[in-house]
Amino acid sequence: MTFVFEIQDVTGRKIHLSTERWKHIQQHPEMTNKCEEIEETLISPDVITDFKYDEQVHFYYKYDKIRREYLFVSVKYLNGKGFIITSFYVDCIK
């Protein structure tokens, strides 16, 4: 599996974005060329929440003042490492 990037998030865990997931994310037109913004959201999120249906999934949010929306990044952790499921803009934190 090839990665677009692998970084250490704010909690110290490694997270990667696979090429396959990056292609999926770019299906959202507003996400074109937002790779650096995704990295920044993982490194310095405004909020991290848990997904109530899966304790291994966490949601990272970073507010974009220009768009007036949050960049949402969904991450799943397995065996101590995380991988990005999806990312897009949302109007509120859930």
Backbone torsions as a table, in degrees:
resi	resn	phi	psi	omega
1	MET	NA	134.0	178.6
2	THR	-100.7	146.0	-177.4
3	PHE	-111.0	142.8	170.4
4	VAL	-75.6	-41.3	173.0
5	PHE	-159.2	161.3	170.5
6	GLU	-138.3	126.3	-178.2
7	ILE	-135.3	172.8	173.1
8	GLN	-102.6	125.6	-177.3
9	ASP	-79.8	-178.1	-177.3
10	VAL	-60.7	-25.3	-179.7
11	THR	-90.4	-2.7	178.6
12	GLY	93.8	1.1	179.7
13	ARG	-91.3	147.9	178.3
14	LYS	-81.4	137.2	177.6
15	ILE	-132.5	138.4	176.7
16	HIS	-123.2	155.9	172.7
17	LEU	-115.2	114.0	-179.5
18	SER	-79.1	159.1	177.3
19	THR	-60.0	-40.2	179.9
20	GLU	-62.4	-44.6	179.7
21	ARG	-68.5	-34.8	178.1
22	TRP	-63.5	-41.3	176.9
23	LYS	-61.7	-41.3	177.7
24	HIS	-62.3	-47.4	-178.7
25	ILE	-60.4	-39.4	-178.0
26	GLN	-70.9	-5.7	172.4
27	GLN	-69.3	-19.8	171.6
28	HIS	-83.6	112.2	-173.9
29	PRO	-53.9	-33.6	-178.7
30	GLU	-72.5	-8.8	-176.6
31	MET	-95.9	-1.1	177.1
32	THR	-58.7	130.5	178.8
33	ASN	62.5	31.4	-179.5
34	LYS	-108.2	19.8	-178.6
35	CYS	-59.7	-45.6	179.6
36	GLU	-64.1	-36.1	178.7
37	GLU	-66.8	-35.6	176.2
38	ILE	-64.6	-46.0	177.8
39	GLU	-58.2	-46.2	-179.4
40	GLU	-61.5	-37.3	178.6
41	THR	-64.0	-37.1	178.8
42	LEU	-74.6	-36.0	-178.5
43	ILE	-77.0	-37.9	-174.5
44	SER	-140.5	65.7	-178.2
45	PRO	-73.4	155.0	171.3
46	ASP	-78.1	-36.7	-177.5
47	VAL	-148.4	144.7	169.7
48	ILE	-124.9	128.1	177.5
49	THR	-122.9	162.5	177.5
50	ASP	-95.8	152.4	174.5
51	PHE	-93.2	117.9	-171.3
52	LYS	-65.7	-16.5	-179.0
53	TYR	-96.1	-9.4	180.0
54	ASP	-152.6	108.2	-175.8
55	GLU	-67.3	-11.2	178.5
56	GLN	-89.0	-4.8	-178.5
57	VAL	-106.2	134.0	178.1
58	HIS	-129.7	147.2	-179.5
59	PHE	-110.5	126.4	178.0
60	TYR	-106.0	137.5	-179.7
61	TYR	-131.2	140.1	173.8
62	LYS	-139.3	127.2	-176.9
63	TYR	-77.3	133.3	176.3
64	ASP	-105.8	109.0	-175.9
65	LYS	-64.5	-33.1	-179.2
66	ILE	-70.9	-46.9	-179.6
67	ARG	-78.3	-22.5	-173.8
68	ARG	61.0	39.8	178.6
69	GLU	-142.9	166.2	175.6
70	TYR	-97.8	137.4	168.8
71	LEU	-81.6	123.6	-177.7
72	PHE	-104.5	130.6	175.9
73	VAL	-130.0	122.7	178.8
74	SER	-99.3	127.3	-176.6
75	VAL	-127.3	137.1	174.3
76	LYS	-113.7	136.2	179.4
77	TYR	-107.1	128.9	174.4
78	LEU	-136.0	130.9	177.7
79	ASN	54.2	39.3	175.5
80	GLY	81.6	-4.0	178.4
81	LYS	-119.9	153.1	-178.1
82	GLY	-115.0	153.8	172.7
83	PHE	-136.0	145.1	-178.5
84	ILE	-78.1	130.8	177.3
85	ILE	-89.0	-50.9	-179.9
86	THR	-160.7	170.7	177.2
87	SER	-157.8	140.0	177.5
88	PHE	-168.4	176.8	179.9
89	TYR	-93.2	141.6	177.8
90	VAL	-132.6	158.3	-178.2
91	ASP	-89.7	-13.4	178.7
92	CYS	-151.9	163.8	178.8
93	ILE	-86.3	134.2	179.4
94	LYS	-119.0	NA	NA
